[in-house]
Amino acid sequence: MPLILPILALLILLAQHAQGEPQLRMATLEYPPYSSEHLANGGSIVALTRRAFAVRGHSLQIDFMPWARVRMALRNRSYQGALALWPQEIKEEGLRASRPLFYSELGIFIRNDYPLQFTELKELHGRTLGTVRGYGYPQHILDAGLTLEEAVSDISNLRKLNARRFDMVLLEHIVGNHLINNDEQLRGKLRWHGNVLERVPLFVGFVPPTPGEPDWSKVFEQGLRDLHSSGEYMQILREHNR
């Protein structure tokens, strides 16, 4: 009996602590090398995000899902935030943006045997362009007069491009190169066109807190500062850019 009572008290304290710690859940999509279930530590932005919360004493659950489901989950308040987001997506979902973690070059991928020359996007009026359903593309691209064909993911679009379903895919430069170079069916067959249509910052976005909830955007910013001060921020980037 003397041993049982202290053990019970310890179990009660541990249970109370577990119940009292806020649950932090974020959603993301397959967007390598920034976020991917198939990369070490989930990719560069996932690794940075997870570590920034860890140094502040918080564990983070990150779930991967199609982008349309990410947006639905945010609207249902099933998650406290999402990554990696473009400015338009932050605006449309009413989120609080982190500092920009990366800057991406948005442009067009084509087949190697497809000659394409243009100075302004409007010169391609009427041609079909592969896009992903739910992405927050810059409005000037959407208004350029192209026929947009939606898919559920970037890799699906690249496979359609390779199958000659259309002649162009709108995609971020580093992401497209990563997907092509890691797919035997696409490698050596598709390429970045070269024209940068938009330089887009990538954010972590947070749902505004309800009364009594932590402001996770502030916790994240504090964690990023800690990583910068310790040098771990650049170490994480180097590990994911080898």
C-alpha positions in Angstrom: 0.0 0.0 0.0 2.7 2.6 0.8 4.1 2.3 -2.8 0.7 2.2 -4.5 -0.4 5.6 -3.3 2.6 7.6 -4.7 2.4 5.7 -8.0 -1.3 6.6 -8.3 -0.6 10.2 -7.5 2.1 10.3 -10.2 -0.2 8.8 -12.8 -2.9 11.4 -11.9 -0.4 14.2 -12.3 0.8 12.8 -15.7 -2.7 12.5 -16.9 -3.5 16.1 -15.9 -0.4 17.3 -17.7 -1.3 15.5 -20.8 -4.9 16.8 -20.8 -3.6 20.4 -20.1 -1.2 20.6 -23.0 -2.8 22.0 -26.1 -2.9 19.7 -29.1 -1.1 21.2 -32.1 -2.1 19.7 -35.5 -1.1 21.1 -39.0 -1.9 19.9 -42.5 0.2 19.9 -45.6 0.4 18.3 -49.1 2.9 16.5 -51.2 5.0 19.4 -52.3 8.6 18.2 -52.4 11.2 19.2 -51.5 9.4 21.5 -49.1 6.9 18.9 -47.8 6.7 15.2 -48.5 6.0 11.9 -46.6 8.8 10.4 -48.7 11.6 12.7 -47.6 13.7 12.7 -44.5 12.0 14.6 -41.7 9.1 15.4 -44.1 11.0 17.9 -46.3 12.6 21.3 -45.5 9.5 23.3 -44.4 8.1 20.4 -42.4 11.5 20.0 -40.7 11.8 23.7 -39.9 8.2 23.9 -38.6 8.4 20.8 -36.4 11.8 21.9 -34.9 10.6 25.5 -34.3 7.8 24.2 -32.1 10.0 21.6 -30.5 12.5 24.2 -29.2 9.5 26.0 -27.6 8.4 22.7 -25.9 5.6 21.7 -28.2 5.1 18.5 -30.1 3.5 18.9 -33.6 1.4 16.4 -35.6 1.6 17.0 -39.3 -0.9 15.2 -41.6 -0.4 14.9 -45.4 -3.4 15.0 -47.7 -4.5 16.3 -51.1 -4.6 20.1 -51.3 -8.4 20.4 -51.6 -8.7 18.4 -48.3 -6.2 20.7 -46.6 -8.3 23.7 -47.4 -11.5 21.9 -46.2 -9.8 20.9 -43.0 -8.8 24.5 -42.3 -12.3 25.8 -42.9 -13.6 23.1 -40.5 -11.0 24.2 -37.9 -9.7 20.6 -37.7 -6.2 21.9 -37.7 -4.4 24.9 -36.2 -2.6 25.7 -39.5 -1.1 24.5 -42.8 2.1 24.6 -44.9 3.5 25.4 -47.4 1.2 28.2 -48.5 1.2 31.0 -51.1 0.0 34.6 -50.3 -3.3 34.1 -52.1 -4.0 30.9 -50.1 -3.3 32.8 -46.8 -5.7 35.5 -47.9 -8.5 33.2 -49.0 -8.4 31.1 -45.8 -8.1 34.1 -43.5 -4.9 32.8 -41.9 -2.0 34.4 -40.1 1.2 34.2 -42.1 4.6 33.3 -40.8 7.6 35.1 -42.2 8.5 33.8 -45.7 10.5 30.6 -45.4 11.4 30.2 -49.0 10.8 32.0 -52.3 9.6 29.9 -55.2 9.7 30.6 -59.0 6.4 29.8 -60.6 6.4 29.0 -64.3 5.8 26.5 -67.0 7.0 23.0 -67.7 6.8 21.5 -71.2 7.9 18.3 -73.0 11.5 18.3 -74.3 10.2 18.0 -77.9 7.7 20.9 -77.6 9.0 24.2 -79.0 7.5 27.1 -77.0 8.5 30.7 -77.2 6.7 33.6 -75.6 7.5 36.9 -73.9 4.1 37.5 -72.2 1.7 34.9 -71.0 -1.2 36.4 -73.1 0.6 35.3 -76.2 -0.4 31.7 -75.3 -4.1 32.7 -75.3 -6.3 29.6 -76.0 -3.8 27.0 -75.2 -4.4 24.4 -72.4 -2.5 24.7 -69.2 -2.4 22.1 -66.5 -3.1 23.4 -62.9 -4.0 21.9 -59.5 -7.4 22.2 -58.1 -7.5 24.7 -55.2 -4.0 26.2 -55.6 -3.9 30.0 -55.0 -2.4 30.9 -58.3 -1.6 34.6 -59.0 -4.7 36.3 -60.5 -2.8 37.7 -63.5 -2.0 34.1 -64.6 -5.6 33.0 -64.2 -6.7 36.0 -66.3 -4.3 35.5 -69.2 -6.9 33.7 -71.4 -5.5 30.2 -71.2 -7.7 27.1 -70.9 -7.1 25.6 -67.5 -7.3 21.9 -66.9 -7.3 20.9 -63.2 -5.8 17.9 -61.6 -5.6 16.8 -57.9 -1.7 17.1 -57.7 1.4 18.3 -59.5 2.6 14.8 -60.2 -0.7 14.0 -61.9 -0.3 17.0 -64.1 3.2 16.1 -65.1 2.1 12.6 -66.0 -0.7 14.1 -68.2 1.9 16.4 -69.8 4.1 13.4 -70.6 1.1 11.5 -72.0 0.4 14.5 -74.3 -2.9 15.4 -72.8 -1.8 19.0 -73.0 1.4 20.9 -73.7 2.0 23.0 -70.6 1.9 22.6 -66.8 2.0 25.5 -64.4 4.3 24.6 -61.6 6.9 25.8 -59.1 10.5 25.4 -60.5 12.2 23.4 -57.7 9.1 21.3 -57.1 8.7 20.4 -60.7 12.4 19.5 -61.1 12.3 17.3 -58.0 9.2 15.4 -59.1 10.6 14.8 -62.6 14.1 13.8 -61.5 12.6 11.3 -59.0 10.2 9.6 -61.5 11.6 7.1 -64.0 8.7 7.7 -66.4 9.3 11.5 -66.5 13.0 11.8 -66.1 14.7 13.3 -69.2 11.3 13.9 -71.0 10.0 17.1 -69.4 11.8 20.4 -68.6 11.4 23.9 -67.1 10.6 26.4 -69.8 12.7 29.2 -68.3 10.3 32.1 -68.0 9.5 33.0 -64.4 5.9 34.1 -64.2 5.9 35.0 -60.5 8.3 34.8 -57.6 6.1 33.5 -54.8 6.9 33.4 -51.0 6.1 30.3 -49.1 4.5 30.6 -45.6 3.2 28.6 -42.8 -0.3 29.8 -42.1 -2.2 29.7 -38.8 -5.9 29.7 -38.0 -6.6 32.8 -35.7 -6.9 31.5 -32.1 -10.2 31.4 -30.3 -10.3 32.8 -26.7 -8.2 30.7 -24.4 -6.2 29.1 -27.2 -2.4 29.7 -27.7 -1.4 32.0 -30.5 0.5 29.4 -32.4 1.8 32.0 -35.0 3.7 33.8 -32.2 5.0 30.6 -30.7 6.3 29.6 -34.2 8.0 33.0 -34.7 9.7 32.7 -31.3 10.9 29.2 -32.3 12.3 30.4 -35.6 14.2 33.1 -33.8 15.7 30.5 -31.5 16.7 28.4 -34.5 18.4 31.4 -36.1 20.2 32.3 -32.9 21.6 28.8 -32.4 22.5 28.3 -36.1 20.2 25.3 -36.4 18.0 27.1 -38.9 20.8 27.1 -41.6 21.8 23.6 -40.5 18.4 22.3 -41.4 18.4 24.1 -44.7 21.8 22.6 -45.6 20.6 19.1 -44.7 17.7 19.4 -47.1 19.6 21.1 -50.0 22.4 18.6 -50.4 
